[in-house]
């Protein structure tokens, strides 16, 4: 009998043991003795399971403010991720930045590193992807040393996030390679403070499951995952791209926004510097076209951005329009059985025009337009395109 004092996860034993047993039950060799096709089916099945978990009519945090905490301690020198953990994480974070701003055009992101028992803010919260990519590129030359401090990193991120308006989403993503953390105080007090400030903390582990990380994610309604390999690490990291549901106690406000147009100076006496580059003034920035705030006429290089003078949120209309696809996701396609698939005279994917030559392959049908798609196109429609090509190309029927 299990100890009633243990939680569900402890009573079930180690999670990786049960996952290991179930994995070998579903893996089967093909005619050539290879497991590649079976492994791909398992991975694609996990991705599709995430699509089925997405429900419409959910209140999501569209204005995301995310701090990514990177472990830069000695443990990141391990070579279980090639060429080492640090290089692999930096490479995936560079890809993550591009995907984050593609799926969250009005979101902001910042980076914090921790090593030698300290935490350092690498970049502030910003919507400038080039700034973050340049900072990540500099990390490749940084030394990996000492121990990380999870508590110092969380408190450094909370100093900025607690001042974010309550209608915005406050999040922290921790990429932890070490199994230990050198903290100056009680980290459970920090977790309690994050919960009270409605800051969602998710942890991605690179070594093994750690109790404090699991409890931190559980207390703040975040997610905790341990990466098995580089491809699994990419999947776990990309799962953080999509906005999470908003907590029930978050407030709702009308947000005042400005939609500036890019303008160039017509006269030499009108040349000016942009507000976002005041710390690195040079002649190459003087007189360049920019976006002018409609309230205070401050100049900025890129959008979206929050005006540093008047506090107005400056965005473009396409940015705002692209943010709404999360609120109205494409309904999950229905998987077809072998008998249902045989009923189609032309078994060709409507997306990539590939023909169904294997009976064991997975095929799906849109409930609206009744077109069939392969599993690759199904994932592409739901994760990238956010629109069914069959429904979009069908003529609109008069009511």
C-alpha positions in Angstrom: 0.0 0.0 0.0 1.3 3.4 -0.9 2.1 5.9 1.8 -0.8 8.4 2.1 1.8 11.1 2.9 3.2 10.8 -0.6 1.8 12.7 -3.6 0.6 10.9 -6.7 3.9 11.2 -8.6 5.8 9.7 -5.7 3.3 6.9 -5.2 3.6 5.8 -8.8 7.4 5.6 -8.6 9.8 7.2 -11.0 8.0 8.6 -14.0 10.7 7.8 -16.5 10.4 4.1 -15.5 6.8 3.8 -16.6 7.5 5.9 -19.7 10.3 3.5 -20.6 8.1 0.5 -20.3 5.3 2.0 -22.4 7.7 3.0 -25.1 8.9 -0.5 -25.8 5.3 -1.7 -26.0 4.6 0.6 -28.9 7.9 0.4 -30.8 7.8 -2.2 -33.5 10.3 -3.1 -36.2 9.4 -2.8 -39.9 10.2 -5.3 -42.6 13.8 -4.2 -42.7 14.2 -4.4 -38.9 14.4 -0.7 -38.5 12.7 1.2 -35.6 12.8 4.6 -37.4 9.2 4.6 -38.7 7.9 3.5 -35.3 9.8 6.2 -33.5 8.5 8.8 -35.9 5.0 7.6 -35.3 5.5 8.0 -31.5 6.9 11.6 -31.9 4.1 12.7 -34.3 1.5 11.1 -32.0 2.8 13.2 -29.1 2.6 16.4 -31.2 -0.9 15.6 -32.3 -1.9 15.0 -28.7 -1.0 18.6 -28.0 -3.3 19.7 -30.7 -6.2 17.8 -29.2 -5.5 19.4 -25.8 -6.0 22.9 -27.3 -9.6 24.0 -26.7 -11.4 27.0 -28.3 -13.1 29.8 -26.3 -10.2 30.0 -23.9 -8.9 33.3 -22.4 -5.3 33.5 -23.4 -2.5 35.9 -22.5 -1.9 37.6 -25.8 0.5 40.3 -24.4 3.2 38.0 -23.1 6.1 39.1 -21.0 8.6 36.2 -20.7 12.0 36.0 -19.0 14.2 33.0 -20.1 16.7 31.9 -17.4 19.7 30.0 -18.8 21.9 27.9 -16.6 25.5 28.7 -17.5 27.2 26.7 -14.8 29.8 23.8 -15.0 27.0 21.3 -15.6 26.4 22.9 -19.1 29.8 21.5 -20.2 28.4 18.0 -20.4 28.3 16.5 -23.8 25.1 14.4 -23.7 23.8 17.1 -26.0 26.2 17.7 -28.8 28.6 19.4 -28.9 27.7 20.3 -25.3 24.6 21.4 -23.4 25.3 25.1 -23.6 25.9 25.2 -27.3 22.8 23.1 -28.0 20.6 25.3 -25.8 21.9 28.5 -27.3 21.2 27.2 -30.8 17.6 26.2 -29.9 17.0 29.5 -28.2 18.0 31.4 -31.3 15.3 29.4 -33.1 12.9 29.9 -30.2 13.2 33.7 -30.4 12.2 33.7 -34.1 9.2 31.4 -33.4 8.2 33.3 -30.3 7.8 36.6 -32.1 6.2 34.9 -35.1 3.5 33.5 -32.9 3.4 36.4 -30.4 3.8 39.6 -32.4 2.9 41.9 -29.5 4.9 39.9 -26.9 8.2 40.7 -25.2 11.0 38.5 -24.1 14.2 38.9 -22.0 17.1 36.7 -21.0 18.9 36.1 -17.7 21.9 33.9 -17.1 23.1 32.3 -13.8 26.5 31.0 -12.9 29.0 31.4 -10.0 26.0 31.5 -7.6 24.8 34.8 -9.2 22.2 35.9 -11.7 22.8 38.5 -14.5 20.2 40.2 -16.7 21.5 39.8 -20.2 18.7 41.6 -22.1 15.7 43.5 -20.8 12.1 42.7 -21.9 11.9 43.8 -25.5 10.2 43.0 -28.8 13.4 43.5 -30.7 14.5 40.0 -32.0 17.8 41.3 -33.4 18.9 42.5 -29.9 18.2 39.1 -28.3 19.9 37.2 -31.1 23.0 39.3 -30.8 23.1 38.7 -27.0 22.7 34.9 -27.5 25.6 35.0 -30.0 27.8 36.6 -27.4 27.0 33.8 -25.0 28.9 31.3 -27.2 32.2 32.9 -26.0 31.3 33.1 -22.3 32.9 30.8 -19.7 30.8 28.1 -18.0 31.7 28.0 -14.4 30.5 27.6 -10.8 27.0 26.7 -9.6 23.7 28.2 -10.7 21.4 30.1 -8.3 17.8 29.5 -9.1 16.5 31.7 -6.3 18.6 34.7 -7.4 17.5 34.3 -11.0 13.8 34.1 -10.1 13.9 37.1 -7.9 15.8 39.1 -10.6 13.1 38.3 -13.1 10.3 39.0 -10.6 11.7 42.5 -10.0 10.6 43.4 -13.5 7.6 41.2 -14.0 5.8 42.2 -10.8 5.6 45.8 -12.3 3.9 44.5 -15.5 0.2 45.4 -15.7 -2.1 42.7 -14.4 -3.9 42.3 -17.8 -0.6 41.1 -19.3 0.8 37.6 -19.1 3.9 37.2 -16.8 6.0 34.2 -17.4 9.4 32.7 -16.6 11.0 29.8 -18.5 14.0 28.2 -16.8 16.4 26.0 -18.7 18.2 24.1 -15.9 21.1 21.7 -16.5 22.4 21.4 -13.0 20.9 19.1 -10.3 21.7 21.6 -7.6 21.2 25.3 -6.8 23.1 27.5 -4.5 20.6 29.9 -3.0 21.0 32.6 -0.3 17.6 32.0 1.3 14.5 29.8 1.3 13.5 29.2 -2.3 10.0 28.1 -1.2 9.4 31.8 -0.1 10.3 32.8 -3.6 7.9 30.3 -5.1 5.2 31.7 -2.9 6.0 35.2 -4.0 5.8 34.2 -7.7 2.4 32.6 -7.1 1.0 35.7 -5.4 2.2 37.9 -8.2 0.6 35.6 -10.8 4.0 34.8 -12.4 3.9 31.5 -14.3 7.1 29.5 -14.1 8.0 26.6 -16.4 11.1 24.6 -16.1 13.0 22.6 -18.7 15.5 20.1 -17.2 18.5 18.7 -19.0 19.7 16.1 -16.5 16.9 14.5 -14.4 13.8 15.4 -12.6 14.4 17.6 -9.6 11.8 17.9 -6.8 12.2 21.7 -6.2 11.7 22.4 -10.0 8.7 20.2 -10.2 7.1 21.8 -7.1 8.0 25.3 -8.5 6.2 24.6 -11.7 3.2 23.0 -10.0 2.8 25.9 -7.5 2.9 28.5 -10.2 0.7 26.5 -12.7 3.6 26.1 -15.1 5.0 23.1 -16.9 8.0 20.9 -16.0 9.7 18.7 -18.5 13.0 16.8 -18.7 14.5 16.6 -22.2 15.5 13.2 -23.4 17.5 14.3 -26.4 18.0 17.2 -28.7 14.8 16.6 -30.7 12.8 16.2 -27.5 14.4 19.4 -26.1 13.3 21.3 -29.3 9.7 20.0 -29.0 9.5 20.9 -25.3 10.9 24.4 -26.0 8.6 25.0 -28.9 5.6 24.1 -26.7 6.4 27.3 -24.8 5.8 29.4 -27.9 2.0 29.2 -27.7 0.4 31.5 -25.2 -1.0 29.8 -22.0 -4.5 30.3 -20.6 -4.9 33.3 -18.3 -5.5 32.7 -14.6 -9.0 33.2 -13.3 -8.0 36.1 -11.0 -6.4 38.2 -13.7 -7.9 41.6 -14.6 -9.3 42.8 -17.9 -8.7 46.3 -19.2 -9.1 48.3 -22.4 -5.6 48.9 -23.7 -4.7 52.1 -25.5 -2.5 51.5 -28.5 -1.0 53.6 -31.2 -0.5 52.5 -34.9 2.4 54.7 -36.2 3.5 54.5 -39.8 7.1 54.5 -40.9 8.2 57.9 -42.0 11.4 59.4 -43.4 12.8 62.9 -42.7 12.2 65.2 -45.6 14.6 68.0 -44.5 18.1 68.0 -43.0 16.9 70.0 -40.0 14.4 67.4 -39.1 16.9 64.6 -38.7 16.8 62.8 -35.3 17.9 59.8 -33.3 15.6 57.0 -32.2 14.7 56.6 -28.5 15.7 52.9 -28.6 19.3 53.6 -29.5 20.2 56.5 -27.3 22.8 54.5 -25.5 24.7 53.8 -28.7 24.5 57.0 -30.8 26.5 57.1 -34.0 26.2 58.8 -37.4 24.7 55.7 -39.1 21.5 56.0 -37.0 21.2 59.7 -37.7 18.4 60.5 -40.1 17.2 57.0 -40.6 13.4 56.4 -41.1 11.4 55.3 -38.1 8.1 55.0 -36.4 6.9 58.2 -34.6 4.6 57.9 -31.6 1.3 59.7 -32.4 1.2 61.2 -28.9 4.7 62.4 -28.1 6.4 62.1 -31.5 9.2 59.9 -30.1 11.0 57.9 -32.8 11.6 54.2 -32.7 13.3 51.8 -35.1 11.0 48.8 -34.9 7.6 47.7 -33.7 6.0 46.5 -31.4 7.4 48.6 -28.5 6.2 50.5 -25.5 6.9 54.2 -25.7 9.5 55.2 -23.1 8.2 58.8 -22.9 4.4 58.5 -22.8 4.0 54.7 -22.1 1.7 54.1 -25.2 1.9 50.6 -26.7 3.0 51.0 -30.3 2.1 48.2 -32.7 1.2 47.7 -36.3 -2.2 46.5 -37.5 -0.8 43.2 -38.9 0.8 42.4 -35.6 -2.5 42.8 -33.8 -4.4 40.8 -36.4 -1.9 37.9 -36.3 -2.3 37.6 -32.5 -5.9 36.6 -32.9 -5.4 33.2 -34.5 -4.7 31.7 -31.0 -8.2 32.7 -29.9 -9.8 31.0 -32.9 -7.7 27.8 -33.5 -8.4 25.5 -36.4 -10.5 22.6 -35.1 -8.6 19.3 -34.8 -9.0 17.1 -37.9 -10.6 13.7 -37.5 -8.3 10.7 -37.9 -9.4 8.2 -40.6 -9.3 4.5 -40.1 -8.2 2.1 -42.9 -11.8 1.3 -43.8 -12.8 5.0 -44.0 -9.7 5.8 -46.1 -10.6 3.1 -48.6 -13.9 4.9 -49.3 -12.0 7.7 -51.0 -11.5 7.3 -54.7 -8.5 9.7 -54.8 -6.4 9.2 -51.7 -4.2 12.3 -52.1 -3.3 14.8 -49.5 -5.0 18.2 -50.2 -2.0 20.0 -48.8 1.1 18.5 -50.4 -0.6 16.3 -53.0 1.2 13.2 -51.7 -0.5 9.9 -52.4 -1.3 7.4 -49.7 0.7 4.4 -50.6 1.1 2.9 -47.1 -1.9 1.5 -45.3 -0.3 2.1 -41.9 0.2 5.9 -42.4 -2.0 8.3 -40.5 -4.5 10.4 -42.5 -6.9 13.0 -41.3 -10.1 14.7 -42.6 -11.3 18.3 -42.1 -14.8 18.2 -40.6 -15.8 21.3 -42.6 -14.5 20.9 -46.2 -14.1 17.0 -46.0 -10.6 17.1 -47.6 -8.0 14.7 -46.3 -4.5 15.6 -45.1 -1.4 13.6 -44.2 -0.1 14.0 -40.7 2.7 16.4 -41.7 0.2 18.8 -43.4 -2.1 18.3 -40.4 0.6 19.6 -38.0 1.6 22.4 -40.4 -2.0 23.6 -40.7 -2.5 23.7 -36.9 0.9 24.9 -35.7 2.1 27.2 -38.5 -0.6 28.1 -41.1 -3.6 28.4 -38.6 -6.0 28.1 -41.5 -7.4 25.1 -43.3 -6.4 25.4 -47.0 -9.5 23.4 -48.1 -11.9 25.7 -46.3 -10.1 28.8 -47.5 -10.3 27.7 -51.1 -13.9 26.6 -51.0 -16.5 29.1 -52.4 -18.6 30.8 -49.8 -22.1 29.4 -49.8 -24.9 32.0 -49.6 -27.0 31.8 -46.5 
